Amino acid sequence: MAKIALIISRNEYLRNYLDSGALQHVLTRHEVTLFLNPELTVNSTQKSGFQGVKFLPTLLNDAIGQF
């Protein structure tokens, strides 16, 4: 089982990857952590199946460079 980080930074990616069900095969076989832009609105259905859900730092924060 691999550990995978999925970064969602725009609404288009929410639609393409989370709403379409395109990741279901990966989520059942691997440990996937979801990293989200804090400006996005994500419901609990979209977050289901992930090992963890974290928020990316804003671009104004120096932590983004360390990430």
C-alpha positions, -999 to +999 in steps of 0.1 A: +000+000+000+015+033-011+011+067+006-002+093-018-007+131-013-035+147-034-034+185-037-067+202-047-062+239-052-091+249-075-128+242-079-122+225-113-101+199-096-129+193-070-153+185-098-128+165-119-114+143-092-137+143-061-172+146-076-166+123-106-156+093-085-123+090-105-103+083-073-124+055-059-100+028-072-070+045-057-087+053-024-096+016-018-060+004-024-038+032-011-034+056+018-043+090+004-041+123+022-060+152+008-045+187+009-070+215+002-069+252-006-086+268+025-107+290+002-125+260-013-158+247+001-157+209+005-185+188+018-182+156+039-190+134+009-161+148-010-138+141+019-148+105+025-123+078+018-092+099+026-068+090+054-065+126+063-076+160+052-054+190+057-054+226+045-026+242+025-011+274+039-020+306+020+004+320-005+011+349+018+025+325+044+061+315+042+051+279+051+041+273+015+077+274+005+086+248+031+057+226+020 
